Amino acid sequence: MISNYCWLKMWMLASILGLIGLPAWAETSLEPTKSHQNPSPVATAAISNHKILRLTEIKRPATTVKQLLSQGIIQVTGVRLRQTDKELEVILETTGSDQLQPVSKSEGNNFIADIPNTKLNLPSGSEFRQENPAEGITVVTVTNIDANTVRVTVTGEASSPQVELFDSDEGLIFGVVVTETAKAPPQAETEKPITSEEQQDEPIELIVTGEQDGYLVPNTSVGTRTDTPLRDIPASIQVVPQRVLEEQQVTTLNDALRNVSGVTQTAPSYFNQFATFTIRGFEASDGAGNFTRNGLRDLQGGGKAANFANIERIEVLRGPASVLFGGGNPGGTINIVTKQPLPDPFYTVEATIGSYDFYRGMVDLTGPLNDEKTIRYRLNASYENAGSFVDFLERDNPFLSGALSFDLGKSTTITVDAEYNKVNQNDDNALPAVGTVLPNINGEIPPNRNSGEKNTFYGPEVFRVGYNLEHRFNENWLLRNAFYYGHFYNRGRNTYFNRELDPDQRTLQRGVGGQDYKEQVYDLTTNVVGNFSTGSIRHQLLFGIDLTRLDNYLYKAQYQEATPLDLFNPVYGALSRGEIIDEADSTGLTDSLGVYVQDQVALAENLKLLLGGRLDFFEQTNRDFINETEEFQSGNAFSPRVGIVYQPIQPISLYASYSRSFAPSIGRSIDGEQFQPERGIQYEVGVKADINNRLSATLAFYDLTRSNVTTDDLSNPGFSIQTGEQNSRGIELNVGGEILPGWNMIAGYAYTDARITEDNTFEPGNRLYNVPKHSFNLWTSYELQEGDLRGLGFGLGFFYVGDRQGDLENSFTLPSYFRTDAAIFYNRGQFRASLNFRNLFDVSYFESAYDRLNVFPAEPFTVQGTLSWRF
């Protein structure tokens, strides 16, 4: 139990920890330790990852210079390093550097520049590599990443280096800014510094995004809260990258998560931004603690703030994650990664028009606010006005977000961000099962039928503000402190269904409700990440504290009988209110404290162990103002995780793991005993493979059990008892990356057998609802790499979802469906145009269901066209 006073003291302590040791941010930083013989674990990891061999490396070198030139490919015949007073120069000797158009980005401490239509042709081989060429620079590499693309990578010790590009008679020059005490590289030639004339050369146009722009994302923080390669994490993790979101023109989480195997939408309809999902058969929702935002637990996550104007990518960690993020259902965690300020100017304006009066405009602006680039900003704004195939169902959605990043000295960065999201729409009511998926004596209810009223509305409003601070003591130790405040308010007026259809199977008995709901979330986290060695064994240690407060208010909600509706001959606008059925006026306050520790242990280069544990304390107070009652409940839970990764050969990772989760279960049994937290226990084994340097795959087998589920107490009607249990077993396969230059794909298959194993109400053996046994997804695209039509691309998607039960009673089944999507797009310089086709063959199917009264038809064939300009 934690009192309000103790909770406040812990909050203040965590805040002080976030600021300790930082009195001179702007002037000082600890000098990193350098050792050529024993590099740090961070540097070792970076070097090790670069050296990883792949199962297949398809090389198609031309046999003569004539062939290279005939293909329009510029050859790089030499690579040299040269130290000047202010920078380290990486010089690529070419025969046509003025024709090169490098594309640059930053990933962690790496500056990466990909140069298309270029081939590395060195006398010494197909790769240039120089370790520790200057102070602050760990390694410089120049390699061929495919048949006609050269990649230059410069890795900084503490952060991504600042780089400028120049064209000269010598070739293409990368000017890397380093410290004034930088030493000359061992292999650098003794040459004079660049002359003033050379420095006045016009910089080459450089397209800078600073963000992951491919299908393959090698590192993620969602699985460990540290920046760890996916191949070293003993868990199944899938990433939907920015490139896929752009090609598919994703605007909702449902659209994004179609690309993740084993994830299905449960409710509400496709049109609602505030959806919930199942992962491995169990519900994942913001209220259940299954969403994070930039790695920070987000109780207003998923739906309540999922506007894709500022979202860079979506990461899904399958399986229990309480050891990292606290209470949550055991299926998995959805991490939303937002766009961050970049050091180089980058601006995008975009407009979309589509079927059912869909209109959307978006701007994305980022860059530095000073010459030193120590202050950077990001501004994202969008406005959407859309209709739908459902009668008089419309949406209006303005959105605005902003972020500022400050470098407080060489070792400290703080980012402050805020966003505002407002949705105005009609209540998107569903249809009953009888007449949709079950026979109806009157025929089929039209899928565009609205069972609500024109004057209903659903108006959620979300405001979030917070900061994220990082301070690096040296190359091995890092402190993070983050806080956010979230405010959610919804004033809704809606209709709902009281009971099954009347015997005539056409008259729907309805109710009408109104409520004002407000929610406030305060979330503070502080953690320390450290790298050290005990003998030959390397460790990456994570220790942290999380504090969360959730305040919610339900104001004078009232539910009344209302006018019935004839679903086959509806008359709208005649809604009248009848007898009051129910009303509510209540508040709830939940405080939680979590303390966690994790150690990623490298026993050998090919054998890694993950150990973690978390202890959570929580308390909740609920007040019912109508019945004048107050309930208090508290509890605690311990969540462990153990995993091992073995790499018999470098491209292959075999892993096994055991993990537990918890979710607070609020209530008491008939004898007054408070309920114990629900538990999730998972066993998982799998294999990860780097098929080539841009394509990877993961195969996972799991057994996941959810226990302490509340079910009806048959001996004491009106009370519950924690004897329920549910189990999910399955297989998941996902593949993502680049197959050949310009040809990418993301694909997955999931077999999920999710059933009730113990229950007092439902039959053991019944399948969990909205969970298909078989599901499959594939999205693939190809973009022409050369010629007059270079930049023209095509995308094709297939999505199969098998039969699903519509309720826990298994009283009806949602039939399987196979949906096809397609896209045509054209990228040329700063211009992009795309045409997206969803449900290309106009397949009629059902997205999800609550029960026999709530079945949601899916969207028919739609078209959307988008134009964007980047400058």
Secondary structure, DSSP 4 states (H G I P E B T S, - for coil): ---HHHHHHHHHHHHHHHHTT-TTTTT--PPPP--SSS--HHHHHHHHHHH---S-------SSHHHHHHTTPEEEEEEEEEE-SSEEEEEEEES-GGG---EEEEETTEEEEEEESEEE-BTTBSEEEEEEEETTEEEEEEEEEETTEEEEEEEESSSPPPEEEEEETTEEEEEEE--TTPPPPTT----PPPPHHHHTSPBPP-EE--S--SS---EESTTTSS-EEGGGSSS-EEEE-HHHHHHHT--SHHHHHTTSTTEEEEES-TT-SS-EEEETTEEE-TTTT-EEETTEE-TT-TGGG--GGGEEEEEEEES--HHHH-S--TTEEEEEEEP---SS-EEEEEEEEETTTEEEEEEEEEEESSTT--EEEEEEEEEEEE--SSTT--EEEEEEEEEEEEE-SSSEEEEEEEEEEE-EE-----B-SBTTTB--TT-PPPTT---S-TT-EEEEEEEEEEEEEEEESSSSEEEEEEEEEEEEEEEEEEEEE-SSPPTTSSEEEEEEEEEEEEEEEEEEEEEEEEEEEETTEEEEEEEEEEEEEEEEEEEEEEEEEEEEEETTS---S---EEEEEEEEEEEEEEEEEEEEEEEEEEEETTEEEEEEEEEEEEEEEEEETTTTEEEEEEEEEEEEEEEEEE-SSTTEEEEEEEEEEEE----B-TTSPBPPPEEEEEEEEEEEEEEETTEEEEEEEEEEEEEEEEEE-TTSTT-EEEEEEEEEEEEEEEEEEEEETTEEEEEEEEEEEEEEEE-SSS-TTPBPBT--SEEEEEEEEEE--SSTTTTEEEEEEEEEE--EESSTT---EEPPEEEEEEEEEEEETTEEEEEEEESTT----EEEEEETTEEEEPP-SEEEEEEEEE-
